[in-house]
Amino acid sequence: MTTAGNTPAAISSLNRVLRADPNHVPTLIALAEIYLGNGDWNEAVTIYGRVVQVATDPKVLERAHLRLASVWD
């Protein structure tokens, strides 16, 4: 999604979306993936935890749980 030069801008943009809609699952997932890619495990876990709390699609929930498990592995 991002390159090293625009990661802060991407995070900022995604956070703006989340301020307008804190439960927007695709945005939460995109943000969590950026944090994972940057090795920011704590932020990724926090965001994926939010995905688990608000997502209703079983496939999204499964993916979120698998991503959380991969961080803790």
Phi, psi and omega per residue, in radians:
M1 nan -0.662 -3.070
T2 -2.256 2.878 2.932
T3 -1.964 2.936 -3.048
A4 -0.956 -0.601 -3.074
G5 -1.280 -0.405 -3.090
N6 -2.042 0.208 3.114
T7 -1.028 -0.842 3.117
P8 -1.030 -0.667 3.120
A9 -1.168 -0.694 3.114
A10 -1.121 -0.770 3.115
I11 -1.066 -0.758 3.121
S12 -1.067 -0.794 3.137
S13 -1.103 -0.769 3.133
L14 -1.129 -0.675 3.099
N15 -1.143 -0.572 3.057
R16 -1.114 -0.743 3.095
V17 -1.062 -0.749 -3.110
L18 -1.203 -0.478 3.039
R19 -1.139 -0.620 3.119
A20 -1.373 -0.614 -3.122
D21 -2.528 1.519 -3.042
P22 -1.070 -0.293 -3.101
N23 -1.897 0.374 3.131
H24 -1.319 1.750 -2.991
V25 -1.039 -0.799 3.128
P26 -1.027 -0.618 3.115
T27 -1.237 -0.721 3.085
L28 -1.029 -0.779 -3.135
I29 -1.118 -0.768 3.133
A30 -1.052 -0.747 3.138
L31 -1.152 -0.763 3.116
A32 -1.058 -0.695 -3.142
E33 -1.160 -0.649 3.066
I34 -1.085 -0.820 3.135
Y35 -1.065 -0.718 3.092
L36 -1.067 -0.786 -3.137
G37 -1.076 -0.503 3.119
N38 -1.545 -0.047 -3.104
G39 1.324 0.317 3.113
D40 -1.604 1.323 -2.995
W41 -1.070 -0.731 -3.096
N42 -1.080 -0.782 3.114
E43 -1.135 -0.723 3.132
A44 -1.064 -0.772 3.134
V45 -1.116 -0.726 3.115
T46 -1.060 -0.817 -3.103
I47 -1.201 -0.773 3.097
Y48 -1.122 -0.537 3.029
G49 -1.065 -0.675 3.076
R50 -1.151 -0.690 3.103
V51 -1.016 -0.806 -3.133
V52 -1.069 -0.629 -3.130
Q53 -1.237 -0.600 -2.976
V54 -1.918 -0.334 -3.098
A55 -1.262 2.548 3.099
T56 -2.032 -0.301 3.139
D57 -1.318 2.125 -3.112
P58 -1.003 -0.609 -3.139
K59 -1.215 -0.648 3.093
V60 -1.166 -0.747 3.108
L61 -1.082 -0.753 3.120
E62 -1.057 -0.817 -3.137
R63 -1.076 -0.739 -3.139
A64 -1.091 -0.757 3.126
H65 -1.129 -0.693 3.115
L66 -1.142 -0.708 3.109
R67 -1.138 -0.706 3.082
L68 -1.088 -0.747 3.131
A69 -1.096 -0.644 -3.130
S70 -1.165 -0.556 3.102
V71 -1.222 -0.718 -3.081
W72 -1.414 -0.180 -3.111
D73 -1.278 nan nan
